[in-house]
Amino acid sequence: MPVPRTVRAVAAVGALTAGLLMAAGPAQAANGTIGRRETVCAQDLYVRTDPGGAWTGTLYKGQTFTVESKQSGWAYGFAYGDINRHGWVQDGWFC
């Protein structure tokens, strides 16, 4: 039984869209570098008291964070922007 033309068209558009998304590549988030003031690439990044600890504020895309140390996927440092204090953030969300 032949596949209806509309189904083939939808499949072709889906394949084209997937190809374009792959060509654009993933978001360019990266791990922070100790001693460097990094820019947040995530829409929002929670600042915490400890790795995985209590929330103390939120950094938003474009705000900055100076990485002072790192531990098991977390970065400790100074959060600028609306927060302006030290805390921990998940590493891997910097530009």
C-alpha positions in Angstrom: 0.0 0.0 0.0 1.5 3.4 -1.0 2.2 6.0 1.7 0.0 9.1 1.3 1.7 12.2 -0.1 1.0 14.2 3.1 2.7 11.6 5.3 5.7 11.7 3.0 5.8 15.5 3.1 5.6 15.6 6.9 8.4 13.0 7.1 10.6 15.1 4.8 10.0 18.3 6.7 10.9 16.4 10.0 14.1 15.0 8.5 15.1 18.5 7.2 14.4 20.1 10.5 16.5 17.5 12.4 19.3 17.9 9.9 19.3 21.7 10.4 19.3 21.3 14.2 22.2 18.9 14.0 24.2 21.2 11.7 23.7 24.1 14.2 25.3 22.0 16.9 24.5 21.9 20.7 24.4 24.9 22.9 27.9 26.0 23.6 27.9 25.6 27.4 31.2 24.7 29.0 32.9 24.0 32.4 34.2 26.9 34.3 38.0 27.6 34.7 39.4 28.3 38.1 40.5 31.9 38.4 38.3 33.1 35.6 35.2 35.2 35.6 32.7 33.2 33.5 29.5 34.2 31.8 26.4 32.2 32.4 25.0 30.5 29.3 22.0 28.8 31.0 18.7 30.7 31.2 19.0 30.5 35.0 21.6 29.0 37.3 20.9 28.5 41.0 23.5 29.6 43.5 23.6 27.4 46.6 25.2 27.3 50.1 26.9 24.0 49.4 27.1 21.6 46.4 23.4 20.6 46.1 22.7 22.6 49.2 20.1 25.3 49.9 19.2 27.9 47.3 20.5 31.4 48.0 19.8 33.1 44.6 19.7 32.8 40.9 22.1 33.9 38.2 20.6 34.6 34.8 21.9 34.2 31.3 24.6 36.8 30.7 25.5 37.4 34.3 28.9 36.4 35.6 30.5 34.1 38.2 34.2 34.0 39.2 35.2 30.3 39.7 37.5 30.0 42.7 37.4 26.2 43.2 35.7 23.1 41.8 34.4 19.9 43.4 32.5 16.9 41.8 30.7 18.9 39.1 30.2 22.0 41.2 32.0 25.4 41.1 32.5 27.6 44.1 33.1 31.3 43.7 31.6 34.8 43.6 28.2 35.4 41.9 27.9 38.9 40.4 24.6 40.3 39.1 21.7 40.5 41.5 23.4 38.2 44.1 26.9 39.6 44.8 28.1 37.0 47.2 29.9 33.7 47.3 28.2 30.4 46.6 28.2 27.1 44.7 26.7 26.6 41.2 26.5 23.5 39.0 29.6 23.5 36.7 29.1 23.2 32.9 26.7 26.1 32.3 29.2 28.8 31.3 29.8 30.2 27.8 
